[in-house]
């Protein structure tokens, strides 16, 4: 069992970025221990990232590559890495060099104070102001729906004890969110603050569509409050219609000549009610779809190959 394992999901990173990542990791980890492993998980990259990982593994026996059969998503790739990591401590980080390897000694030192999970709060993130606004709004909504307190400044960069990793492995639901699952399993959590570097070379794995899909998965997988939202909307609509009906009766009793014309208002109410009903049904359908995925019993991922041997395992 090595002292530290590094798990880094790789998607379309360039050869120079991966080589620089390994070089900086070796330098930083050597300040802590000589007993470490670096696990690079290729999440179905469309470029030659897997060939680069093979070259790095041949040049350095501490580097191990894991090649997934297709693109399963970043958080599934992290799960695959955690399934294969053997260290007493496991560091999870991105491979694009935004998570700086030089921070790992600080993470490790903080963990030695008695914590099982230590995350990095990213300072000075190079983001556009519009993205920051939308991200803040999303996390506000997520925290309201989930009843948790997820920190927008925290990504995946963290160090986790072997005990917490074993607990993480037991949760196999298809809706993967690394930080959310770690929060659920418990253990002692804390965080440190570190600078966030600009992205290295390579294509970002998160397009706008993927971000929206992940946001929906996140809310549905870690919250059932959307179902209650539709119930509350239905009750409010019923209350509003009841109040309007009383108002119409009172107006008619007070003023018998009160006209009961209301085609526009009736149609508006009908369309509004139908829209809210469909939204509620849509929420329920999303949860039913998640239940279907869970009952299929499919593996989270398929390993096509490793740098040490070929295998077709789940």
Secondary structure as UniProt FT lines:
FT   STRAND          4..10
FT   HELIX           15..29
FT   TURN            30..32
FT   STRAND          36..42
FT   HELIX           49..59
FT   TURN            61..62
FT   STRAND          63..68
FT   HELIX           74..84
FT   STRAND          89..94
FT   HELIX           101..103
FT   HELIX           104..111
FT   TURN            112..114
FT   STRAND          117..123
FT   HELIX           129..146
FT   TURN            152..153
FT   STRAND          154..161
FT   HELIX           162..169
FT   HELIX           178..185
FT   STRAND          189..195
FT   HELIX           208..221
FT   HELIX           225..254
FT   TURN            256..257
FT   HELIX           263..296
FT   STRAND          303..306
FT   STRAND          310..313
//
